[in-house]
Each structure stands twice: as structure tokens, then as C-alpha cells.
Amino acid sequence: MNSARMALHAVRLLAARGSLTVTELARELAVAPSTAHRVLTNCVAAGFARQDHAGGPYRPGKAMHELTLSVTSPVTLREAGAAALADLRDRTGLTASLLVLEGRRARFVQSLEGTGPRRAAARLGRVLPAHCTSGGKAMLAFHPPGDLARRYPGRRLERLTDRSLTCWDDLLRELAQVRARGWAVSLGECDRAVTGLGAPILLGSGEPVAALALAASAAHVGTRAEIAPYVEPLLHAANTVQTQLRGGIPVQPSA
């Protein structure tokens, strides 16, 4: 079996099982563990697999999720996200972004700078600790506890500002609140000058595939009363993307 066929077989196993170890793949392919490790490393490099921590199992990567969406959905995540971002930016005047999880970090894959005086700068391409961003917390909240434990095997949380969550129990309590209300907030946790609001975009399985987020100047948006007007437009935009990805069937975040 050549390397391309082994990689395709690994991707099929990941899709079917949800996780895969080097030992399991070596047995399936009847090859040495070193060869299986090389195959999975190539899958990670191509985005079809991810490993949340060294020595842990491999799981489906962002490219696999996007491929699934492109095959089963009338629109892609990026297409639906682009339209929703533009509408959300125009409705709120704030900076609107689309984020995806990469292990313990959140990557801004699309970002449109706002048009109003309360906006924050766009963050296209930036990668930040997920627990410090509203979009990252919105996605983490809808992952099962076992997945969180695998992403944070040492339960150590990076600090970016004096407002960043660094206590594991505090993070779990906040994620429970996010699940209950369907949206997350970051009050200067990655940048003291920025307030963020995030809502998850969920697959039919309930797994978060991405998140939409709004970013505002903390000097203008920071209190509960100042945040409140932006929650409904954010949730509406996230639900619009979910609806499009599922072929017109609305999905609502639930605990």
C-alpha cells in the first residue's frame, strides 16, 4: 500500500471512529508504528487530523469538517460565514469575526472591521488561547468534558491579561453558563481594551464547528447594559449560518 492510500485509509478511520492512535493505525495497515506515525503526521499537516496534546489520540481536523460540510451542505462554512459576518457588521457597527478551534487555541479565519466608533480592530489570521476569547469559549462550552480534558491535560490556562481565566474550576463554571444561555463574553481577557461576544455554530451532532464573534472597544462596551443590545443580532447570525449549513433546518444551542 502506497503512502497516499495509507493516508486516505487513515482519514476514513478517523471519520468513522472519531479518534485514532498510532498503534491502532499500525495494526489496521499492518505497518510499523513509525510508519503509522508518519502517516498521521502528514494528515495533521494537511489539516485532516489534529492531536490536542503530545502522545494523545488523533481526531478529525478542520479540513475534514470543512470537507464534510461542503459535501452535505448547500453552502460551505466560509460562504455562510461571509454573508453572516457582513450582515452582523452592518447591523451592529462592531467588528465581526469567524473563528475555529485548533487544539487549545482559536484562529480568526474571517474578520470584518466594524464601521462604528465602538468597533475594535479586525483580527484576521490571529491565533489566541481559546479560553481568553469569546468565540473560543463559545466553542469549548459545547465540547464534552472528556474532550476538554484531552485539550488541557494539565488544566493549565495561559494568562494574557490580569482578567484572563487561569483557574480550571472557574473556566468550567463559565462554560456551563455559556451552554445555558448560548453565548459567551470576554471582558478584556485577551486584550484589556477589547470586549468580545461569541456564539457557537453547531453541526447537527451538536459539535461546534466554528463561532461568530463581535469585538468592541471596552471603553464603549463593557457593562451588562452596553452588551445586551448586541446579543440578539449575534445569536441571529449564528443561527442563520447553522440553518444554511443544515439545508434550512434551524438549530438552537442547548445545554
N, C-alpha and C positions, 0 to 999 in steps of 0.2 A: 504494500500500500504506500503510495507516494505521500509527500508532505501535505499537498492540497487536499487529498481525500481524507487524511487523518484530521486535518483542521475542520473540514466540513462535518466529519463524524462527531468531533468534539462539540461543535456548535449544536448539532441535533440532540446530543445527550444533554447538554445544558438546557436547551429549550424544553426537553421532556421531563427532566428531573428537578430543575431549578437550582441545583448545585452539583459540583463535581470536584473530586480530589485527584491529585496526580496518580495515586495508587489505583483508584477506580478506572481512570482512563487508560493507564498502563495495562490493566487486566483486559479491558474491552478491546484494545488494539493489539494485545499480545506483543507489547514492545517494552523496552527497558524504561524504568521510571524517568531517567534523564531525557529520553525521547519524548515521553508524555509531558514532562515539564516544559520542554521546548515548544511543543505544540500549543500548550495553554498560554505560554508567554506570548506567542505570536497572536493568539486570539485576543489577548489583552491589548496588545499593541494596535490591533485593528479595531478595537472597541467592542468586540463581540463578547468579551468576558471581562470580569473585574475580580479583584481579590482585595477584600476590605482590610486585611492585615496579613503580614508575612506568616506563612505556614497554614493559613486558613483555606477553606474551600473556595473554589471559583464559582462565580454566579453570572447570570446573563448580564451583559453590559449594555451601555446606552445604544450602541449600534443595532443590537438585536431587538431592543424595544422599538426603535425607530423603524426597523425593517418590518416588524410585525404590524405596526400602525399603518405603514404605507401599503401593505398588502390587504389588510382587513378594513381600513377606513377609507371613506370617500375623499378625505383630505389628510395631509400629513400634519404632524405636530407643529412643525415650523410654519406651515401655511395658516393653520388655525390660529397659532400664536401671534403671527404677524398682524392679522386682521384685528384680533382682540387687543393687542398692545396699542395699535394706533387709535382704536376707539376709546380705550381706557385712558390713554394720554390726553386725548381731546376732551373727554368728559370731565377729567379731574384737574388738568393742567400740571399734574405731577409726572415725574419720570417713571415709566413703566418698563418692566423687565421680565424676561422668561428665564428661569433657572432650572438646571438639572443637577441631580446628586452625583458626585463622584467619590465614593467611599465616605469619608467624613467631611467632605468639602462640597460646596455648592458653586457651580460655574454659571456665569451670566452669559447665555448663548444668544440672547437678543436683548437690546435695550434702546429705548427711545427717550431722549431727554425731554422733560416737560416744557411747557410753554408759559407757565405762570410764575409769579415771584416766589412761590413756596417750593419750587422744584429743587431737587438735588441733581448732581452731575450724573450722566449716564455711566454705566459700569460694564459695558460690553467687553467680554473676554476675561474679566476678573474672576479669580477663584478665591473664595473666602471660607473660613470654617463654617460649616452648615449651622451649628448651634448658635452662631452670632448673627445670622441673617434671618429676616422674617420668612423669606421663601424657603430657606434651608430647614427652619423649624417646622414650617407647614408640611414639608415632605417627611421629615423624621417622625412627626406625630402619627403618621398613618402607616408606619412600618411596624411589624410585630416586635415584641420585646426581644425575642431571640435575635432578630436582625440588628437591633440596636446594640446588643451585647457583642455581636461579631464586629460591628463597625468600631466600637470603642472597647476593645478587650481589657484595657487598663482603667477604663472610666475616667480618663484624664482629659480635661477640656481646656483647650487653648484660650488664653486671655488676650484680647486685642485692646480693650479699654477697661477702665475701672468698673464699667457696667456689664461686662461680659459675664455670662453664667460660667462658673467654674466648679460648682458643686453638682455632682451627679443626681442626687435626690431632688435638688431644685429644678434641674432640667426635666426630669421625669414628671414632676408636678406641673410644670409649664406645658409640656407636651400633652398631658391629659386635658388641660384647659383648651388647648388648640383643637384637639379632637372633638371636644364637646361643642365648641362654638363655630368651628370650621375655618378659622383664620388665625394668623399669628402676628405678633408685633415685635419689633426690635427697637428699643429706645436707646440709641447711642451705643449699642453693643459691639458694633464693628467700626463705627466712626461716631464720635461724640456729637458731631454736627448733623447727623442724619437719623431720621425716624423712618422705619420701614414697616410696611404691612404686606403680608403674604398669604396666599390661598393656594391649596394643592389642586393639581389636575390629576384626577384618578382614572385608572383603567377600570374596565368592567369588574375586574377581580378585586377592586378596592386598593390596589397598589398605586402609589403615587408615581407618575411618570415624569412630572415636572411641577413647577409652581409659577404663578404670576405674582409679581410684587410691585408695590408702589414705593417710591422713595421721595421724601420731603425734607426740607430744611427743618432741623429740630427747633430752630428759633421761631418758626411759624406753626409747626405741627408737633405737639408733644403731650398735650393733655388729653384726657378721655373725650372731652367735648370737641377738641380740634380734630381728633382722629375719626370720630363717629361718622361724619359725612362721607368718608371715603370707603367705608366697609361695604356698603351695598353695591357700589359700582365695581369694586374688586371681585366680590363674590359672583356678581352677574357675569363678569368677563370670564372668570374661571369656569363657571357652569356652561357658558357658551362654547368654550373650547372642548369641554368634556362632551357636550351634546354633538358637536361636529365630528369628534373622533369616534363616537359610538353610532354614527349614522342617524342622528336625530333623536336619540333616546336620552333624556336628561339624567344626570347623575348628581346626587346631593351628598356632600361629605356627611358621614355619620360616625358616631363613637364606636 
